[in-house]
Amino acid sequence: MSKNKKIAVCIFAIAFSFGLNITGISPILGVLNEKYAGYGTSMVQLLQTLPYLSLMAGSLLVGELTTRFTRKKIAMAGLLIIGLCGVFPLFSESFAVLFAARLLIGFGFGILGPMTSAIITDFFPPEQRAGYLGLHIVGMGIGTMVSNLAGGALASLQYRYFFLVYAVAFVSLAVIRLILIETPVTAHRKASDLKLNGMVYVISFASLVHTLFINAYSTNIGIYVQENITTNTTVTGLVTAVNAAFALLVGMFFAKIAGLLKNFTMPFSLFAAAAGYGILLVLPGMAGVYVTSALCGVSQSCFMAIASYLITISVEPEAVAKASGIFSVIGGIGGLAAPLILGNTSAALLGENTANHQFIIAFAGMLIFGIIVTFITSRTPENNSTGQ
């Protein structure tokens, strides 16, 4: 196997398992909302976004870790944590155990996430990176789709069987162990020597806002389906698999999409989510759910791909892992705060915290932010390096 093929397989393997972060516990969120009704809906929704707390801690440490350990060792450690913490709730119905596992698993995702961009930067020049970042999105899309479908089917037998899908992290761990090419640590430099620039923080703030509003989908769609359509977790798994399938399609064609839209790739990703939420508001029922799932998948995939690409060209190669870590931390704040902010805003402005009301807030937020980013983008010189 050639070097490029080995790297491509490893990128896919990492991304496939990272897709579990998108799936989270979404297919069984409606079931958990009933099982743990005494804790309240907001607390149950927090289980979906709770990993962002330790994800931020892991992401903050990535810059320092790359000066002490190789990319390969960091990726393997992240996958091991994901596998162990992901599978553990299979053995207990305790809310405390599930809470702890969801909290700790984020650290694995936090140190694993920046590795893809760092590995791509290590081995490929800027003009080739968009394609490999697209492969990363494809891997995440397939991983999310498979885990949603398999997890929903397993949960229909017994909800705790859902957690078996996290065993895939051990498969990815084996792939990385066997074929990822070992690279040196970051030139024995201190993490403080790896300089970032203002663009990293601008992109990261955009991620915070996007993550805040896109989480209205992941924290509410299972509850919406459970309360309004069906209690069958297989259906919920199918719905979230549609989301992953469209994310996958964007990943497959990301280089062409970015080449066509250029600077307007990020605004497009924001308007896609706004359109998705808007359609569900005017077209309730399964038809609206499927369209919303598709458009939110497009949004998440497109945003993450273009943001990751912009990070890789904004700093020197040695600082990409640190920059990606900062990006994950700031974006993670939006994810962690999403249930509280969206829930409280819905209650304050619309009188009650419901899934439908959170979709309204997310629609308005994505639309307004999309307009702001479009205005800023229209005044920025074009970057053509993502085109094919």
HELIX and SHEET records of a PDB file:
HELIX    1   1 LYS A    3  THR A   23  1                                  21    
HELIX    2   2 SER A   26  ILE A   28  5                                   3    
HELIX    3   3 LEU A   29  LYS A   35  1                                   7    
HELIX    4   4 ALA A   37  TYR A   39  5                                   3    
HELIX    5   5 THR A   41  THR A   49  1                                   9    
HELIX    6   6 PRO A   51  LEU A   65  1                                  15    
HELIX    7   7 ARG A   71  VAL A   87  1                                  17    
HELIX    8   8 PHE A   88  PHE A   91  5                                   4    
HELIX    9   9 PHE A   95  PHE A  123  1                                  29    
HELIX   10  10 PRO A  126  LEU A  157  1                                  32    
HELIX   11  11 TYR A  159  ALA A  167  5                                   9    
HELIX   12  12 VAL A  168  ILE A  179  1                                  12    
HELIX   13  13 ALA A  191  ASP A  193  5                                   3    
HELIX   14  14 GLY A  198  ASN A  228  1                                  31    
HELIX   15  15 THR A  233  MET A  252  1                                  20    
HELIX   16  16 PHE A  254  LEU A  261  1                                   8    
HELIX   17  17 LYS A  262  PHE A  264  5                                   3    
HELIX   18  18 THR A  265  VAL A  282  1                                  18    
HELIX   19  19 MET A  286  SER A  314  1                                  29    
HELIX   20  20 PRO A  317  ALA A  319  5                                   3    
HELIX   21  21 VAL A  320  LEU A  350  1                                  31    
HELIX   22  22 ALA A  355  SER A  378  1                                  24    
END                                                                             
